[in-house]
Amino acid sequence: MRLGFAESAQSTVGIEWELGLVDAATGQLRNVGDDILAKLDEPSDEPFQVVGEFMLNTLELVTGVCGSVEEGLDQLAGAGNQLLDVLVDKELSIFSQGTHPFAIALDERISSASRYQKMLDRTQYWGQQMLIYGLHTHVGLDHVAKAMPAVNQLIQYYPHLLALSASSPFWGGYDTGYVSQRTLVFQQLPTSGLPFQFHNWADYEAVVADLLHVGVVDDVSEVRWDIRPVPRFGTVEQRVCDGVSTLQQVGAITALTQCLVHEAVGSDADAVTNVDNLPPWYVQENKWRAARYGLEAIVIIDSAGTELLVTDHLHRVLNRLEPVAAELGCARELSWVADMIKMGTAATRQRDKVGSTFGTKVDHDTLADLVLHSASETSESIRSWK
């Protein structure tokens, strides 16, 4: 089977930011995504979009193809301001953390779109549990030979990206003991979770052909791995991260992703060498450690089994990537990663506010305050941008 790979300019970026629609007074999710989209449904020449998602309590801000991280953030701010202008009349706000801390997934409504209903029909209970919010980043690749090295590069930094974004310690009103409950939920779908590692595009094509042959997927877009090539866009996409609450955090993670990809495959395709693959058991362990411990995780950084505190390794990586960021014009945004490290994970800050530990059932009003505080951060970061 041959999979075409679209033409894309090297190291361009696209960003997808998932947002929950919450009552501005109570923090409760509202299943009104279709209604809000109808209010926004006017012809526009803008490159960004506001689109629906699997659950009707969710909308997504999507940029066009951007030449820089700054351009992507500008587009998200434009889309976010359009959305907020509509929401204010509906007494709604927007919320982005990995999970909503007290909503019950079975009470939420699913979009009537055929592709979402198809997924729900197949996945049943676990499909209904996808009450989660994430941040996805696409990085353009100008040659298909770069796709697998780019995927393998990002797999090595999976725990770093997840640890920085971890923001979902609560589920159904309880403290889960994890910093990213979203990660554990999302991997329950049959084509989600960690990707396999391939040395070349032909190996990937062969696996997709097998998945299509036995009916696991009907289209390559249904392969929803946490890190994946996207043939129709000519990109590598990371879907590792929990939702984050501010444009600055979006920018930090986007810049880190862009720089890591460019470092590995930014040169001519003929000069790209295969990235060293971590053993799959190390990759699995790294994912779990980051979901459990966040920025306190000790991660495995090479195939020899060398371990480092993820924050210590991140500082080394940031120093190494400084010239890459200068080349790409995202030095400012990359520097925000260090700010996120200093602040600690959103999950830890949430726990500190409520004083919870594993198994604690947290007071509803306390969790509502967390939602409204996060929502105010998101709105403020959009309204004050530039």
Secondary structure as UniProt FT lines:
FT   TURN            10..11
FT   STRAND          13..23
FT   TURN            24..26
FT   HELIX           33..40
FT   STRAND          49..52
FT   TURN            56..57
FT   STRAND          58..62
FT   HELIX           69..87
FT   HELIX           88..90
FT   STRAND          92..95
FT   HELIX           105..107
FT   HELIX           114..128
FT   STRAND          134..140
FT   HELIX           144..146
FT   HELIX           147..156
FT   HELIX           158..165
FT   STRAND          170..171
FT   TURN            172..173
FT   STRAND          174..175
FT   HELIX           181..186
FT   TURN            187..188
FT   TURN            190..191
FT   STRAND          192..193
FT   HELIX           201..213
FT   TURN            214..215
FT   HELIX           220..222
FT   STRAND          224..225
FT   STRAND          227..230
FT   TURN            231..234
FT   STRAND          235..242
FT   HELIX           247..265
FT   HELIX           269..271
FT   HELIX           280..293
FT   HELIX           294..296
FT   STRAND          298..300
FT   TURN            303..304
FT   STRAND          307..309
FT   HELIX           310..328
FT   HELIX           331..343
FT   HELIX           346..354
FT   TURN            358..359
FT   HELIX           364..383
//
